[in-house]
Structure formats: C-alpha cells, structure tokens
Amino acid sequence: MAELRKYERVTGAEREKLKEDLRRRYAAGESMRQLASSTGRSYGFVHRLLEESGVARRPRGGKRGRKDVAAAA
C-alpha cells in the first residue's frame, strides 16, 4: 500500500483498498488504536472506514485475563 500522508484525502480506489486492509487487520485482532497508529491516521478516521466497510465492531475493553466462570463453578 502507498504511504499515507497526514491530512491527505484518501479517495476512490485507494480508499477502498485501505478499507479492505483495515477490515482484514481488524478481523485478525488488531485494535482500532493500533490501526490508527500504524497508518498515521486518527482513531475517528479508522472508525469511519471500518463502519463504511460494514465491520461488526468488538466490545470495548480489549482482552483481559479473566478466568473462565464455567470452569470455576
């Protein structure tokens, strides 16, 4: 993918390509904050592109070291 410059508009085929890349990486487990940092774009921009691509977002909070409740009972 071409280098993204801060504040530069992303349109057309380049935007579609970026949407697909972000969608794939988000589905693989990267957070929206990680995607924003790695692309040099804002959290809001990444959020908007994922929303446009129809991604079902994960709940807030990320992974935690929770114990399995069913196994503890």
PAKOL-886539 format. One line per field, with one value per residue (C-alpha): residue number from 1; residue in three letters; x, y, z. Coordinates in pm, 1 decimal. Example, Ala and Ser with C-alpha at 12.3 -4.5 7.8 and 13.67 -1.06 7.14 Angstrom:
// PAKOL-886539
num = 1,2;
residu = ALA,SER;
px = 1230.0,1367.0;
py = -450.0,-106.0;
pz = 780.0,714.0;
This chain:
// PAKOL-886539
num = 1,2,3,4,5,6,7,8,9,10,11,12,13,14,15,16,17,18,19,20,21,22,23,24,25,26,27,28,29,30,31,32,33,34,35,36,37,38,39,40,41,42,43,44,45,46,47,48,49,50,51,52,53,54,55,56,57,58,59,60,61,62,63,64,65,66,67,68,69,70,71,72,73;
residu = MET,ALA,GLU,LEU,ARG,LYS,TYR,GLU,ARG,VAL,THR,GLY,ALA,GLU,ARG,GLU,LYS,LEU,LYS,GLU,ASP,LEU,ARG,ARG,ARG,TYR,ALA,ALA,GLY,GLU,SER,MET,ARG,GLN,LEU,ALA,SER,SER,THR,GLY,ARG,SER,TYR,GLY,PHE,VAL,HIS,ARG,LEU,LEU,GLU,GLU,SER,GLY,VAL,ALA,ARG,ARG,PRO,ARG,GLY,GLY,LYS,ARG,GLY,ARG,LYS,ASP,VAL,ALA,ALA,ALA,ALA;
px = 0.0,121.1,248.9,-30.5,47.4,-116.3,-416.2,-415.2,-753.5,-795.5,-1048.3,-1154.6,-970.3,-709.0,-981.5,-1142.5,-805.5,-737.7,-1085.0,-1022.8,-679.0,-814.4,-1111.1,-880.4,-639.7,-922.3,-1076.6,-734.3,-737.1,-570.6,-740.9,-865.9,-599.2,-326.3,-461.4,-471.4,-115.4,25.1,-144.5,-73.5,-444.7,-680.8,-892.3,-1202.7,-1083.3,-1017.0,-1352.2,-1531.8,-1364.9,-1443.7,-1802.2,-1822.2,-1689.6,-1964.3,-1740.8,-1908.9,-1709.3,-1587.3,-1696.1,-1484.6,-1211.4,-996.5,-870.4,-845.0,-707.1,-1049.4,-1097.0,-1348.5,-1656.3,-1792.4,-1465.3,-1452.6,-1802.9;
py = 0.0,351.5,565.3,769.4,1128.8,1302.0,1519.8,1395.0,1291.7,925.5,873.8,631.8,306.2,396.2,441.7,109.0,-64.5,93.4,-7.1,-368.7,-370.2,-221.8,-460.4,-761.0,-649.2,-565.2,-909.5,-1061.4,-899.9,-558.1,-280.8,39.7,229.9,2.4,51.0,428.7,435.5,213.5,410.3,754.4,834.7,930.4,687.0,856.8,806.6,435.9,401.1,565.5,341.4,27.4,146.0,210.5,-138.2,-295.6,-445.3,-569.9,-399.1,-582.5,-472.8,-212.7,-306.8,-549.6,-879.9,-926.1,-1204.6,-1320.2,-1666.0,-1891.2,-1870.7,-2208.3,-2384.7,-2224.8,-2347.4;
pz = 0.0,-75.9,210.0,366.9,447.4,739.1,645.2,285.1,147.0,65.0,-213.2,-484.3,-532.1,-271.0,-7.5,-99.1,-77.7,263.3,387.1,286.6,452.3,776.0,774.6,730.8,1003.1,1246.2,1188.4,1260.5,1605.4,1578.8,1773.7,1617.2,1810.7,1671.7,1320.0,1367.0,1495.0,1220.4,940.6,1085.9,1082.8,1361.7,1557.9,1412.7,1055.2,1115.2,1293.0,999.3,738.9,937.3,971.5,594.8,525.7,741.4,1009.3,1324.4,1597.2,1905.0,2252.6,2430.6,2672.5,2479.5,2611.6,2983.9,3192.9,3307.3,3448.6,3283.9,3506.0,3392.6,3477.2,3822.9,3917.1;
